[in-house]
Amino acid sequence: MAEEIKYEIDDFSGGLNRKVSTFQQKKNEVYSALNATFNTIIGGVSKRLGIRKKGSDIAATTSTSTTTSTTTTSTSSSTSSSSSTTTSTSTTTTSTTTTSTSTTTTSSSTTTTSTSTSTTTSTSTSSSTSTSTTTTFVTSIQVGTVTTEAFNDVDKTISHDGGSGTNRLLVVCVHFGASTTNEVTSITYAGTNLTKAVAKAATNPPRNVKSEIWYLVAPSTGTNDVVIAISGSTNAKGATIINLTGVHQTSPLDATSAGAEGSSTTPSTDITTVNVQSMIIDCAECEDNAVTGTAGSGQTERSDFGLGTGGAVQGRGYTSTEEAQSVGAITMNWTLSSTQDWVTAAAAFRNVNV
């Protein structure tokens, strides 16, 4: 009985040992399979991470976290009306995470750190240009004493006060109301010769009118004689004598007009000044002694009188002045009380301060 029991025990023990051996074999196969699987997984992860590991190094829980960071930089520019430019940089990060499986007690973890860079550049440029032109007016030429006298003589002497002040100029306008063939041969003041600036005679018969303008720099002060010598016959004439101060003493004449003639109520002539604030003087005549005139806008009337004396009265003389407020063409004109044959001329005298 005991032997039978022993046999059964030995038989059971043998069977158990076989089962244990089989279990151990299966366990080893499972471990080998698991180890091969882990080697495959870890090899793939290691290859991605750029490292090398053996499956035997990982005996329990293996957890691998891989983070890939991609930085994209975009640049935006903004330009404002004041020429200011700002450049900004924004960063976009994309992350990818892969996690493997765990089994036992040993753990290995690999971490990749991503770095993001933010760069901000700011540039500001401001530019402003301003151009301004200012015309500064100097002291104007001043008009002083004005003397007018009608006559018929071939030679005429007129008493005139040359005045006082600085940078003086004497201007004489001679008006012819009945002949275009008469001509001024000379004019003196206190024995000093004047210079002719301009003369205009009508060229369309039967217009018998003519203008002449003469001037003298730095005339004598006080009362002296203006002597006008004229060639031709005795007929209606007249003179307007004007004192100026503040005139350029070495280059007094700024410009002259070519003169004009016509038959209307509006005598006019254009003059192109070279310097601002020159003083313009016009000298005009018509054939009717009784026709009055009105000086144009901006002009100041200096004379409006009948020419000739006694029974030889014929024609009328007109003189005005105007300061040139700008450089260029300026029209000197009159409005007559009735339509007449007329002639006109003008001269501009330069300001001493220009």
MOURBEL-V458416 format. One record per pair of residues at least 6 apart in sequence whose ideal C-beta (glycine too) atoms are under 8 Angstrom apart, sorted by sequence separation. I is the first residue (numbers start at 1). J is the second residue. D is the distance in Angstrom with one decimal. If there is no record, write none. Layout:
i:I j:J d:D
i:I j:J d:D
This chain:
i:46 j:52 d:5.4
i:79 j:85 d:5.3
i:162 j:168 d:7.2
i:176 j:182 d:5.5
i:187 j:193 d:7.3
i:188 j:194 d:6.8
i:202 j:208 d:7.0
i:295 j:301 d:4.3
i:307 j:313 d:7.2
i:308 j:314 d:5.4
i:324 j:330 d:5.9
i:336 j:342 d:7.2
i:46 j:53 d:5.1
i:78 j:85 d:7.1
i:149 j:156 d:7.6
i:186 j:193 d:6.4
i:187 j:194 d:4.3
i:202 j:209 d:5.2
i:230 j:237 d:7.2
i:260 j:267 d:7.4
i:273 j:280 d:7.1
i:286 j:293 d:7.6
i:294 j:301 d:7.7
i:306 j:313 d:5.9
i:307 j:314 d:6.4
i:308 j:315 d:7.0
i:77 j:85 d:6.2
i:78 j:86 d:5.1
i:162 j:170 d:6.2
i:186 j:194 d:7.9
i:201 j:209 d:7.8
i:202 j:210 d:6.7
i:260 j:268 d:6.5
i:307 j:315 d:4.2
i:322 j:330 d:7.0
i:77 j:86 d:7.3
i:149 j:158 d:5.1
i:201 j:210 d:4.1
i:260 j:269 d:4.4
i:271 j:280 d:6.0
i:284 j:293 d:7.4
i:306 j:315 d:7.5
i:307 j:316 d:6.2
i:43 j:53 d:8.0
i:77 j:87 d:5.6
i:160 j:170 d:8.0
i:174 j:184 d:5.4
i:200 j:210 d:6.9
i:201 j:211 d:7.9
i:259 j:269 d:5.8
i:260 j:270 d:7.9
i:306 j:316 d:5.4
i:307 j:317 d:5.5
i:322 j:332 d:6.7
i:334 j:344 d:7.6
i:42 j:53 d:5.2
i:76 j:87 d:7.3
i:147 j:158 d:6.6
i:199 j:210 d:7.2
i:200 j:211 d:5.0
i:228 j:239 d:6.3
i:258 j:269 d:7.7
i:293 j:304 d:5.5
i:305 j:316 d:6.8
i:306 j:317 d:8.0
i:42 j:54 d:7.9
i:75 j:87 d:5.9
i:76 j:88 d:5.7
i:184 j:196 d:7.4
i:199 j:211 d:6.8
i:200 j:212 d:7.9
i:257 j:269 d:4.6
i:292 j:304 d:6.1
i:304 j:316 d:7.2
i:305 j:317 d:5.9
i:320 j:332 d:6.9
i:332 j:344 d:7.2
i:42 j:55 d:6.0
i:75 j:88 d:7.4
i:147 j:160 d:4.8
i:174 j:187 d:7.8
i:198 j:211 d:7.9
i:199 j:212 d:4.3
i:226 j:239 d:7.3
i:257 j:270 d:6.3
i:269 j:282 d:6.7
i:304 j:317 d:7.6
i:75 j:89 d:6.0
i:76 j:90 d:7.8
i:147 j:161 d:7.9
i:198 j:212 d:7.4
i:199 j:213 d:7.5
i:257 j:271 d:4.1
i:303 j:317 d:6.2
i:304 j:318 d:5.3
i:320 j:334 d:7.6
i:332 j:346 d:4.9
i:39 j:54 d:7.2
i:49 j:64 d:7.6
i:74 j:89 d:7.2
i:145 j:160 d:7.4
i:172 j:187 d:5.5
i:184 j:199 d:7.7
i:198 j:213 d:5.2
i:226 j:241 d:5.8
i:256 j:271 d:6.9
i:303 j:318 d:6.6
i:39 j:55 d:3.5
i:42 j:58 d:6.1
i:73 j:89 d:5.5
i:74 j:90 d:5.3
i:145 j:161 d:5.4
i:183 j:199 d:7.8
i:196 j:212 d:6.7
i:197 j:213 d:4.5
i:255 j:271 d:5.7
i:290 j:306 d:7.3
i:303 j:319 d:4.2
i:318 j:334 d:5.6
i:38 j:55 d:4.5
i:49 j:66 d:6.5
i:73 j:90 d:7.4
i:172 j:189 d:8.0
i:196 j:213 d:7.5
i:197 j:214 d:6.4
i:255 j:272 d:5.8
i:267 j:284 d:4.9
i:282 j:299 d:7.6
i:289 j:306 d:4.1
i:301 j:318 d:7.6
i:302 j:319 d:4.5
i:48 j:66 d:6.6
i:73 j:91 d:6.5
i:74 j:92 d:7.7
i:145 j:163 d:5.3
i:196 j:214 d:5.3
i:197 j:215 d:5.6
i:255 j:273 d:5.2
i:289 j:307 d:6.7
i:301 j:319 d:7.7
i:302 j:320 d:5.7
i:36 j:55 d:7.3
i:45 j:64 d:4.9
i:72 j:91 d:7.3
i:95 j:114 d:7.3
i:144 j:163 d:4.5
i:170 j:189 d:5.7
i:195 j:214 d:6.4
i:254 j:273 d:5.7
i:255 j:274 d:5.5
i:267 j:286 d:7.1
i:289 j:308 d:7.3
i:301 j:320 d:5.1
i:302 j:321 d:5.8
i:35 j:55 d:4.8
i:38 j:58 d:5.7
i:42 j:62 d:6.7
i:71 j:91 d:5.5
i:72 j:92 d:4.5
i:194 j:214 d:4.2
i:195 j:215 d:5.9
i:254 j:274 d:5.2
i:300 j:320 d:5.9
i:35 j:56 d:7.0
i:41 j:62 d:7.7
i:45 j:66 d:7.4
i:71 j:92 d:7.1
i:93 j:114 d:6.8
i:144 j:165 d:7.1
i:180 j:201 d:4.3
i:194 j:215 d:6.0
i:195 j:216 d:7.1
i:254 j:275 d:5.3
i:281 j:302 d:7.8
i:299 j:320 d:4.1
i:300 j:321 d:5.2
i:42 j:64 d:8.0
i:70 j:92 d:7.9
i:71 j:93 d:6.3
i:172 j:194 d:6.3
i:180 j:202 d:5.6
i:194 j:216 d:4.4
i:285 j:307 d:7.2
i:299 j:321 d:6.9
i:300 j:322 d:6.9
i:70 j:93 d:6.9
i:93 j:116 d:5.7
i:142 j:165 d:7.3
i:180 j:203 d:7.9
i:193 j:216 d:7.7
i:255 j:278 d:7.2
i:293 j:316 d:7.4
i:295 j:318 d:7.6
i:299 j:322 d:4.6
i:38 j:62 d:6.8
i:69 j:93 d:5.3
i:70 j:94 d:4.6
i:170 j:194 d:7.2
i:192 j:216 d:6.2
i:219 j:243 d:7.9
i:254 j:278 d:4.1
i:289 j:313 d:5.0
i:292 j:316 d:7.6
i:296 j:320 d:7.6
i:298 j:322 d:5.2
i:324 j:348 d:6.4
i:69 j:94 d:7.1
i:91 j:116 d:5.0
i:176 j:201 d:7.7
i:257 j:282 d:8.0
i:289 j:314 d:5.9
i:291 j:316 d:5.8
i:293 j:318 d:4.7
i:295 j:320 d:4.2
i:68 j:94 d:7.5
i:69 j:95 d:6.1
i:91 j:117 d:7.1
i:267 j:293 d:7.6
i:289 j:315 d:6.1
i:290 j:316 d:7.5
i:68 j:95 d:6.7
i:91 j:118 d:5.2
i:162 j:189 d:6.8
i:180 j:207 d:7.4
i:187 j:214 d:4.9
i:189 j:216 d:5.5
i:192 j:219 d:7.1
i:287 j:314 d:6.8
i:288 j:315 d:7.1
i:289 j:316 d:5.5
i:67 j:95 d:5.4
i:68 j:96 d:4.7
i:90 j:118 d:7.8
i:162 j:190 d:7.3
i:180 j:208 d:5.8
i:182 j:210 d:7.0
i:184 j:212 d:5.2
i:192 j:220 d:7.2
i:268 j:296 d:7.4
i:287 j:315 d:5.3
i:288 j:316 d:6.5
i:67 j:96 d:7.1
i:89 j:118 d:6.0
i:160 j:189 d:7.3
i:179 j:208 d:5.5
i:180 j:209 d:7.1
i:183 j:212 d:8.0
i:190 j:219 d:6.9
i:286 j:315 d:6.5
i:66 j:96 d:7.1
i:67 j:97 d:6.0
i:89 j:119 d:4.7
i:178 j:208 d:5.2
i:180 j:210 d:5.0
i:184 j:214 d:7.1
i:189 j:219 d:5.2
i:190 j:220 d:4.0
i:217 j:247 d:7.5
i:285 j:315 d:5.6
i:286 j:316 d:5.4
i:66 j:97 d:6.6
i:89 j:120 d:5.8
i:177 j:208 d:7.4
i:179 j:210 d:7.3
i:189 j:220 d:7.0
i:218 j:249 d:6.3
i:285 j:316 d:6.7
i:65 j:97 d:6.0
i:66 j:98 d:5.0
i:88 j:120 d:5.8
i:89 j:121 d:7.4
i:176 j:208 d:7.7
i:177 j:209 d:6.2
i:217 j:249 d:5.6
i:247 j:279 d:7.3
i:285 j:317 d:5.4
i:286 j:318 d:7.8
i:65 j:98 d:7.6
i:87 j:120 d:7.7
i:88 j:121 d:7.9
i:176 j:209 d:6.2
i:284 j:317 d:7.4
i:285 j:318 d:7.2
i:299 j:332 d:6.5
i:64 j:98 d:7.0
i:65 j:99 d:6.4
i:87 j:121 d:4.6
i:88 j:122 d:8.0
i:176 j:210 d:3.8
i:190 j:224 d:3.7
i:283 j:317 d:7.5
i:284 j:318 d:4.4
i:299 j:333 d:7.9
i:64 j:99 d:7.1
i:87 j:122 d:6.8
i:175 j:210 d:7.9
i:176 j:211 d:7.5
i:189 j:224 d:5.9
i:190 j:225 d:7.0
i:217 j:252 d:5.5
i:244 j:279 d:6.2
i:283 j:318 d:7.8
i:284 j:319 d:7.5
i:296 j:331 d:7.1
i:63 j:99 d:6.6
i:64 j:100 d:5.1
i:86 j:122 d:5.3
i:87 j:123 d:6.6
i:175 j:211 d:6.5
i:176 j:212 d:7.9
i:189 j:225 d:7.3
i:282 j:318 d:7.8
i:283 j:319 d:5.7
i:296 j:332 d:6.6
i:63 j:100 d:6.7
i:86 j:123 d:7.2
i:174 j:211 d:7.4
i:188 j:225 d:8.0
i:189 j:226 d:5.2
i:215 j:252 d:6.7
i:282 j:319 d:6.7
i:296 j:333 d:4.0
i:62 j:100 d:5.6
i:85 j:123 d:5.2
i:86 j:124 d:7.4
i:173 j:211 d:7.0
i:174 j:212 d:4.5
i:188 j:226 d:7.5
i:189 j:227 d:7.8
i:215 j:253 d:7.3
i:281 j:319 d:6.7
i:282 j:320 d:5.6
i:296 j:334 d:6.4
i:62 j:101 d:7.4
i:63 j:102 d:5.9
i:85 j:124 d:7.0
i:173 j:212 d:7.3
i:174 j:213 d:7.9
i:187 j:226 d:6.7
i:188 j:227 d:4.9
i:242 j:281 d:6.6
i:281 j:320 d:7.5
i:295 j:334 d:6.0
i:296 j:335 d:7.4
i:62 j:102 d:5.7
i:84 j:124 d:4.8
i:85 j:125 d:6.5
i:173 j:213 d:5.4
i:174 j:214 d:7.3
i:187 j:227 d:6.9
i:281 j:321 d:5.4
i:294 j:334 d:6.5
i:61 j:102 d:3.2
i:62 j:103 d:7.4
i:84 j:125 d:6.7
i:172 j:213 d:7.5
i:186 j:227 d:8.0
i:187 j:228 d:5.1
i:280 j:321 d:6.6
i:293 j:334 d:4.3
i:294 j:335 d:4.6
i:60 j:102 d:7.0
i:61 j:103 d:6.5
i:83 j:125 d:5.2
i:84 j:126 d:6.5
i:171 j:213 d:6.7
i:172 j:214 d:4.7
i:186 j:228 d:8.0
i:187 j:229 d:7.2
i:279 j:321 d:6.0
i:280 j:322 d:4.8
i:293 j:335 d:6.6
i:60 j:103 d:6.1
i:61 j:104 d:6.3
i:71 j:114 d:8.0
i:83 j:126 d:5.7
i:171 j:214 d:7.3
i:172 j:215 d:7.4
i:186 j:229 d:4.6
i:213 j:256 d:7.9
i:240 j:283 d:7.2
i:279 j:322 d:7.7
i:280 j:323 d:7.5
i:293 j:336 d:5.2
i:60 j:104 d:2.6
i:61 j:105 d:6.7
i:62 j:106 d:7.8
i:63 j:107 d:6.0
i:64 j:108 d:7.5
i:65 j:109 d:6.7
i:66 j:110 d:7.4
i:67 j:111 d:7.3
i:68 j:112 d:7.2
i:82 j:126 d:5.8
i:83 j:127 d:5.6
i:171 j:215 d:5.0
i:184 j:228 d:6.3
i:185 j:229 d:4.7
i:279 j:323 d:5.8
i:280 j:324 d:6.1
i:292 j:336 d:7.4
i:293 j:337 d:7.3
i:59 j:104 d:4.8
i:60 j:105 d:3.5
i:61 j:106 d:7.0
i:62 j:107 d:6.7
i:63 j:108 d:7.7
i:64 j:109 d:6.9
i:65 j:110 d:7.3
i:67 j:112 d:5.4
i:69 j:114 d:2.6
i:71 j:116 d:5.2
i:170 j:215 d:6.6
i:184 j:229 d:7.0
i:185 j:230 d:6.7
i:278 j:323 d:7.5
i:279 j:324 d:7.7
i:291 j:336 d:5.2
i:292 j:337 d:4.9
i:59 j:105 d:6.9
i:60 j:106 d:4.0
i:61 j:107 d:4.7
i:62 j:108 d:5.9
i:63 j:109 d:5.7
i:64 j:110 d:5.6
i:65 j:111 d:6.2
i:66 j:112 d:6.1
i:67 j:113 d:7.8
i:68 j:114 d:7.3
i:69 j:115 d:7.3
i:71 j:117 d:6.7
i:73 j:119 d:7.6
i:169 j:215 d:6.0
i:170 j:216 d:4.4
i:184 j:230 d:5.6
i:185 j:231 d:5.3
i:277 j:323 d:5.9
i:278 j:324 d:4.7
i:291 j:337 d:5.2
i:59 j:106 d:4.3
i:60 j:107 d:6.4
i:67 j:114 d:5.9
i:69 j:116 d:6.8
i:169 j:216 d:7.0
i:183 j:230 d:6.8
i:277 j:324 d:6.3
i:291 j:338 d:5.3
i:58 j:106 d:6.0
i:169 j:217 d:5.9
i:182 j:230 d:5.6
i:183 j:231 d:5.2
i:211 j:259 d:6.8
i:276 j:324 d:6.1
i:277 j:325 d:7.5
i:57 j:106 d:7.8
i:168 j:217 d:7.8
i:169 j:218 d:7.8
i:170 j:219 d:4.0
i:182 j:231 d:6.7
i:183 j:232 d:6.5
i:275 j:324 d:7.7
i:276 j:325 d:7.0
i:291 j:340 d:5.4
i:48 j:98 d:7.9
i:58 j:108 d:5.8
i:168 j:218 d:5.9
i:169 j:219 d:7.5
i:182 j:232 d:3.5
i:276 j:326 d:6.1
i:280 j:330 d:6.4
i:282 j:332 d:4.0
i:284 j:334 d:5.8
i:286 j:336 d:6.1
i:288 j:338 d:7.1
i:57 j:108 d:7.1
i:168 j:219 d:6.0
i:181 j:232 d:5.5
i:182 j:233 d:6.9
i:267 j:318 d:7.7
i:273 j:324 d:4.3
i:276 j:327 d:5.5
i:181 j:233 d:7.9
i:209 j:261 d:7.6
i:275 j:327 d:6.7
i:280 j:332 d:6.2
i:288 j:340 d:5.2
i:45 j:98 d:7.4
i:179 j:232 d:6.2
i:182 j:235 d:7.0
i:236 j:289 d:7.7
i:273 j:326 d:8.0
i:274 j:327 d:6.6
i:287 j:340 d:5.8
i:172 j:226 d:6.2
i:174 j:228 d:6.4
i:179 j:233 d:6.6
i:207 j:261 d:6.2
i:273 j:327 d:5.7
i:286 j:340 d:3.8
i:287 j:341 d:4.9
i:45 j:100 d:6.3
i:53 j:108 d:7.2
i:182 j:237 d:7.4
i:273 j:328 d:6.7
i:286 j:341 d:6.6
i:287 j:342 d:7.7
i:172 j:228 d:7.2
i:174 j:230 d:7.8
i:179 j:235 d:5.1
i:197 j:253 d:6.0
i:207 j:263 d:7.5
i:272 j:328 d:6.1
i:286 j:342 d:4.4
i:162 j:219 d:4.4
i:164 j:221 d:5.3
i:178 j:235 d:4.0
i:204 j:261 d:6.5
i:272 j:329 d:4.9
i:273 j:330 d:6.2
i:285 j:342 d:6.5
i:42 j:100 d:7.7
i:162 j:220 d:5.5
i:163 j:221 d:6.9
i:177 j:235 d:7.5
i:178 j:236 d:4.5
i:198 j:256 d:4.2
i:200 j:258 d:7.5
i:203 j:261 d:6.9
i:271 j:329 d:7.2
i:272 j:330 d:7.6
i:284 j:342 d:6.4
i:285 j:343 d:5.7
i:41 j:100 d:5.5
i:51 j:110 d:7.0
i:162 j:221 d:5.5
i:176 j:235 d:7.8
i:177 j:236 d:4.1
i:178 j:237 d:7.9
i:197 j:256 d:5.7
i:198 j:257 d:6.8
i:200 j:259 d:2.8
i:202 j:261 d:4.6
i:270 j:329 d:5.2
i:271 j:330 d:5.7
i:284 j:343 d:7.0
i:285 j:344 d:7.6
i:41 j:101 d:7.5
i:162 j:222 d:6.3
i:176 j:236 d:7.7
i:177 j:237 d:6.7
i:199 j:259 d:7.8
i:200 j:260 d:7.4
i:242 j:302 d:6.2
i:270 j:330 d:7.1
i:284 j:344 d:3.8
i:49 j:110 d:5.6
i:161 j:222 d:6.7
i:162 j:223 d:7.5
i:176 j:237 d:5.7
i:177 j:238 d:7.2
i:198 j:259 d:6.7
i:200 j:261 d:7.3
i:270 j:331 d:5.2
i:271 j:332 d:6.5
i:283 j:344 d:6.9
i:284 j:345 d:7.8
i:161 j:223 d:4.6
i:162 j:224 d:5.9
i:175 j:237 d:6.4
i:240 j:302 d:6.4
i:269 j:331 d:7.3
i:270 j:332 d:7.8
i:282 j:344 d:6.0
i:283 j:345 d:5.6
i:49 j:112 d:7.2
i:160 j:223 d:6.9
i:174 j:237 d:6.9
i:175 j:238 d:4.4
i:240 j:303 d:4.3
i:268 j:331 d:5.5
i:269 j:332 d:5.6
i:282 j:345 d:7.0
i:283 j:346 d:7.2
i:159 j:223 d:6.0
i:160 j:224 d:6.8
i:174 j:238 d:7.6
i:175 j:239 d:7.1
i:268 j:332 d:6.6
i:269 j:333 d:7.7
i:282 j:346 d:4.1
i:38 j:103 d:7.6
i:45 j:110 d:7.9
i:159 j:224 d:7.6
i:160 j:225 d:7.5
i:174 j:239 d:5.4
i:175 j:240 d:7.3
i:268 j:333 d:3.5
i:281 j:346 d:6.7
i:159 j:225 d:6.0
i:160 j:226 d:5.1
i:173 j:239 d:6.7
i:267 j:333 d:6.6
i:268 j:334 d:7.3
i:280 j:346 d:5.8
i:281 j:347 d:5.8
i:158 j:225 d:7.1
i:159 j:226 d:7.7
i:172 j:239 d:6.0
i:173 j:240 d:4.4
i:238 j:305 d:6.4
i:266 j:333 d:6.1
i:267 j:334 d:4.9
i:280 j:347 d:7.3
i:281 j:348 d:7.8
i:157 j:225 d:5.2
i:158 j:226 d:4.6
i:172 j:240 d:7.5
i:173 j:241 d:7.9
i:213 j:281 d:6.7
i:238 j:306 d:7.8
i:266 j:334 d:7.1
i:280 j:348 d:4.6
i:281 j:349 d:7.3
i:34 j:103 d:6.7
i:157 j:226 d:7.2
i:172 j:241 d:5.2
i:173 j:242 d:7.6
i:238 j:307 d:4.3
i:266 j:335 d:6.0
i:267 j:336 d:6.9
i:279 j:348 d:6.7
i:280 j:349 d:8.0
i:157 j:227 d:5.1
i:158 j:228 d:7.3
i:171 j:241 d:7.3
i:172 j:242 d:7.9
i:213 j:283 d:5.3
i:237 j:307 d:5.9
i:238 j:308 d:7.5
i:254 j:324 d:8.0
i:265 j:335 d:6.1
i:266 j:336 d:7.3
i:278 j:348 d:4.2
i:279 j:349 d:5.0
i:156 j:227 d:7.5
i:157 j:228 d:7.7
i:170 j:241 d:7.1
i:171 j:242 d:4.6
i:212 j:283 d:7.3
i:236 j:307 d:4.2
i:237 j:308 d:6.6
i:265 j:336 d:4.5
i:278 j:349 d:6.0
i:155 j:227 d:7.2
i:156 j:228 d:4.7
i:170 j:242 d:7.5
i:211 j:283 d:4.2
i:236 j:308 d:2.6
i:264 j:336 d:7.9
i:265 j:337 d:7.6
i:278 j:350 d:5.3
i:279 j:351 d:7.4
i:155 j:228 d:6.8
i:170 j:243 d:6.3
i:171 j:244 d:6.5
i:211 j:284 d:6.6
i:235 j:308 d:6.8
i:236 j:309 d:7.9
i:265 j:338 d:6.7
i:278 j:351 d:6.1
i:155 j:229 d:5.2
i:156 j:230 d:7.4
i:169 j:243 d:7.7
i:170 j:244 d:7.7
i:211 j:285 d:6.0
i:265 j:339 d:5.3
i:274 j:348 d:7.9
i:277 j:351 d:4.4
i:154 j:229 d:7.9
i:155 j:230 d:6.4
i:168 j:243 d:6.8
i:169 j:244 d:4.3
i:210 j:285 d:7.1
i:257 j:332 d:7.6
i:264 j:339 d:5.9
i:265 j:340 d:7.5
i:267 j:342 d:4.2
i:269 j:344 d:4.8
i:271 j:346 d:4.6
i:273 j:348 d:5.0
i:275 j:350 d:5.3
i:276 j:351 d:7.7
i:154 j:230 d:5.1
i:168 j:244 d:6.8
i:169 j:245 d:7.7
i:209 j:285 d:4.3
i:236 j:312 d:5.3
i:263 j:339 d:6.6
i:264 j:340 d:7.9
i:267 j:343 d:7.6
i:268 j:344 d:6.9
i:269 j:345 d:6.4
i:271 j:347 d:7.7
i:274 j:350 d:7.7
i:275 j:351 d:6.6
i:277 j:353 d:7.7
i:278 j:354 d:7.6
i:153 j:230 d:7.8
i:154 j:231 d:7.5
i:168 j:245 d:5.3
i:209 j:286 d:6.7
i:235 j:312 d:5.9
i:236 j:313 d:6.0
i:240 j:317 d:6.5
i:242 j:319 d:7.4
i:263 j:340 d:7.0
i:267 j:344 d:4.8
i:269 j:346 d:5.4
i:271 j:348 d:5.9
i:277 j:354 d:5.8
i:154 j:232 d:6.9
i:167 j:245 d:6.0
i:169 j:247 d:4.1
i:209 j:287 d:5.9
i:234 j:312 d:7.2
i:236 j:314 d:4.1
i:263 j:341 d:5.0
i:264 j:342 d:7.5
i:276 j:354 d:6.2
i:147 j:226 d:8.0
i:154 j:233 d:7.5
i:166 j:245 d:6.3
i:167 j:246 d:5.3
i:168 j:247 d:7.1
i:208 j:287 d:6.4
i:235 j:314 d:7.2
i:236 j:315 d:5.3
i:238 j:317 d:4.6
i:240 j:319 d:4.3
i:242 j:321 d:7.4
i:262 j:341 d:7.7
i:263 j:342 d:7.3
i:275 j:354 d:4.6
i:154 j:234 d:6.0
i:163 j:243 d:4.3
i:165 j:245 d:3.8
i:166 j:246 d:7.4
i:167 j:247 d:5.3
i:207 j:287 d:7.0
i:261 j:341 d:7.7
i:262 j:342 d:6.0
i:153 j:234 d:6.6
i:156 j:237 d:7.4
i:158 j:239 d:6.2
i:160 j:241 d:5.0
i:162 j:243 d:6.5
i:165 j:246 d:7.9
i:167 j:248 d:7.3
i:261 j:342 d:6.6
i:152 j:234 d:5.1
i:161 j:243 d:7.8
i:163 j:245 d:7.4
i:167 j:249 d:5.7
i:261 j:343 d:4.4
i:152 j:235 d:6.2
i:156 j:239 d:7.1
i:158 j:241 d:6.7
i:169 j:252 d:5.8
i:260 j:343 d:7.3
i:261 j:344 d:7.6
i:152 j:236 d:6.2
i:153 j:237 d:7.7
i:259 j:343 d:6.8
i:260 j:344 d:5.7
i:152 j:237 d:6.5
i:259 j:344 d:6.4
i:260 j:345 d:8.0
i:150 j:236 d:7.4
i:151 j:237 d:5.5
i:259 j:345 d:3.9
i:150 j:237 d:7.2
i:151 j:238 d:6.7
i:259 j:346 d:7.7
i:150 j:238 d:4.3
i:151 j:239 d:7.5
i:257 j:345 d:5.8
i:149 j:238 d:6.6
i:256 j:345 d:7.6
i:257 j:346 d:4.3
i:148 j:238 d:6.9
i:149 j:239 d:5.6
i:256 j:346 d:7.0
i:257 j:347 d:7.5
i:148 j:239 d:7.1
i:256 j:347 d:4.8
i:147 j:239 d:7.9
i:148 j:240 d:5.1
i:255 j:347 d:7.4
i:256 j:348 d:7.3
i:147 j:240 d:7.5
i:148 j:241 d:7.5
i:255 j:348 d:4.5
i:146 j:240 d:6.8
i:147 j:241 d:4.3
i:253 j:347 d:6.7
i:254 j:348 d:4.2
i:146 j:241 d:6.9
i:253 j:348 d:7.6
i:254 j:349 d:6.0
i:146 j:242 d:5.2
i:253 j:349 d:6.5
i:254 j:350 d:4.1
i:145 j:242 d:7.8
i:146 j:243 d:7.5
i:252 j:349 d:5.4
i:253 j:350 d:7.1
i:144 j:242 d:7.6
i:145 j:243 d:4.8
i:252 j:350 d:5.9
i:143 j:242 d:6.4
i:144 j:243 d:3.4
i:251 j:350 d:6.0
i:143 j:243 d:7.2
i:144 j:244 d:6.8
i:143 j:244 d:6.2
i:144 j:245 d:6.3
i:248 j:349 d:7.7
i:142 j:244 d:6.9
i:247 j:349 d:5.2
i:248 j:350 d:4.1
i:141 j:244 d:5.5
i:142 j:245 d:4.7
i:247 j:350 d:6.7
i:248 j:351 d:6.6
i:249 j:352 d:6.8
i:141 j:245 d:7.0
i:142 j:246 d:5.6
i:247 j:351 d:7.1
i:248 j:352 d:4.7
i:141 j:246 d:4.4
i:244 j:349 d:6.4
i:246 j:351 d:6.3
i:247 j:352 d:5.9
i:140 j:246 d:6.8
i:141 j:247 d:5.8
i:209 j:315 d:6.2
i:246 j:352 d:5.5
i:248 j:354 d:7.5
i:139 j:246 d:6.0
i:208 j:315 d:7.8
i:246 j:353 d:7.4
i:173 j:281 d:7.0
i:175 j:283 d:6.7
i:177 j:285 d:5.8
i:174 j:283 d:7.7
i:176 j:285 d:6.7
i:178 j:287 d:7.9
i:171 j:281 d:5.7
i:173 j:283 d:3.8
i:175 j:285 d:4.8
i:177 j:287 d:6.6
i:177 j:289 d:7.3
i:178 j:307 d:7.6
i:173 j:303 d:7.8
i:177 j:307 d:3.6
i:178 j:308 d:6.9
i:176 j:307 d:7.7
i:177 j:308 d:6.2
i:175 j:307 d:5.6
i:209 j:341 d:6.5
i:211 j:343 d:5.8
i:213 j:345 d:6.3
i:215 j:347 d:7.4
i:208 j:341 d:7.9
i:209 j:342 d:6.4
i:210 j:343 d:6.2
i:211 j:344 d:6.3
i:212 j:345 d:7.6
i:213 j:346 d:7.7
i:178 j:312 d:7.4
i:207 j:341 d:4.1
i:209 j:343 d:4.4
i:211 j:345 d:4.4
i:213 j:347 d:4.8
i:215 j:349 d:7.1
i:206 j:341 d:7.6
i:207 j:342 d:7.8
i:141 j:277 d:7.2
i:143 j:279 d:7.5
i:178 j:314 d:4.5
i:207 j:343 d:6.8
i:140 j:277 d:6.2
i:141 j:278 d:7.6
i:177 j:314 d:4.9
i:178 j:315 d:6.0
i:141 j:279 d:4.1
i:177 j:315 d:1.9
i:137 j:276 d:7.7
i:138 j:277 d:6.3
i:140 j:279 d:7.8
i:176 j:315 d:7.4
i:177 j:316 d:6.9
i:202 j:341 d:6.9
i:137 j:277 d:6.3
i:175 j:315 d:7.1
i:177 j:317 d:7.2
i:135 j:276 d:7.2
i:202 j:343 d:4.7
i:175 j:317 d:3.4
i:201 j:343 d:6.9
i:200 j:343 d:5.6
i:173 j:317 d:7.5
i:200 j:344 d:6.9
i:200 j:345 d:3.9
i:173 j:319 d:5.3
i:199 j:345 d:6.8
i:198 j:345 d:4.9
i:198 j:346 d:7.3
i:198 j:347 d:5.3
i:197 j:347 d:4.1
i:148 j:303 d:4.6
i:150 j:305 d:6.3
i:146 j:302 d:5.1
i:150 j:306 d:6.2
i:152 j:308 d:5.3
i:143 j:300 d:7.5
i:146 j:303 d:6.8
i:148 j:305 d:5.3
i:150 j:307 d:5.4
i:151 j:308 d:7.5
i:152 j:309 d:5.6
i:150 j:308 d:5.9
i:151 j:309 d:6.3
i:152 j:310 d:7.0
i:143 j:302 d:7.3
i:150 j:309 d:5.7
i:152 j:312 d:4.8
i:150 j:313 d:7.9
i:150 j:317 d:7.9
i:148 j:317 d:7.7
i:171 j:347 d:7.8
i:143 j:321 d:5.7
i:171 j:349 d:7.4
i:169 j:349 d:6.0
i:141 j:323 d:6.8
i:140 j:323 d:5.6
i:167 j:352 d:4.5
i:141 j:349 d:6.8
i:141 j:351 d:5.6
i:140 j:351 d:7.4
i:139 j:351 d:8.0
i:138 j:351 d:6.3
i:139 j:353 d:6.2
i:138 j:353 d:3.7
i:138 j:354 d:6.4
